[in-house]
């Protein structure tokens, strides 16, 4: 059911499957070291990405190409690049854009004899994707309308008990799986306070039906579990108002991997810069800058980072004074944002005092600093501020806020915190 190792997938995707920018051609992936997409079960879906590279720029054209499959009976691919198996065997997928074509081989196994479903790996992610185990639905502390699920599926063994045994098992009907309350409510055939969550015959419906048909297996104690996920590609420079398809690859405890793009949940850290669809299509908006898209699956998270250039002239960059300047200037070039002019003494003093100590400088300090003619006075000021107790207090408060430290007893004299830090007051 799972695919190739993640290392093989990513290494190949970076070095073999994807064409380099100098080639200026169409490229399709990801694949394993041999350039093959491995699909090991009828339940596996694979999101392909098609990239056009030209002059060092990579553009996603996954939904702009024409796909063809040979032979037709092995896999099916839709206009979004999603591959679903149709039978065991080998096939070739071709992506065509204008006069350019890229192709990739696909090998399907385990279709005629699929592996047993695992409740934690295949069923719980459906509840998360459909929002059933969210805090506003059955995942809240008291459940919803007599049915309770663990929040975001963190306790799958409890969810399994709730489904199979609670209320005398009324939610599952093994004799006729399609008549199970679990399915009739979610599809709107039976009144449901949460409304219709899926359609009859779609992927989620088929998975739940097959799970019931198989006898509602939970899985074995030694079955592989998800230990991490990765977004692919990791990052990309994207102009404003453009799209990028991302794929999410889950790594399991036995070292195997599987594409879980359509089961992952996506969220942008700045909704005014970019949006992400349920299927992993990132769309940049009108603002320039850098935005991260968080993908979440089975309690694991990963991010895709989009850089949206402003497009201004950055050819006249000042010389970096240290390695931090070098990193900042490189990022400004990538973003197409020219640096601001150097601040005057009063502005510098105010900003550095607030950054380091969290407080404004005194009137006396302002006059002394402006009267000082030493060319190195700014560096000297920084060293002075770093030696003050105000710096320690300011950053202790910052880290307390970030780590959300709490005292372990009721006495104000205690300095021990739940996070394990000893932080002076």
Order of alpha helices (4+ residues) and beta strands (2+ residues): alpha-beta-beta-beta-beta-beta-beta-beta-beta-beta-beta-alpha-alpha-alpha-alpha-beta-beta-beta-beta-beta-beta-beta-beta-beta-beta-alpha-alpha-alpha-alpha-alpha
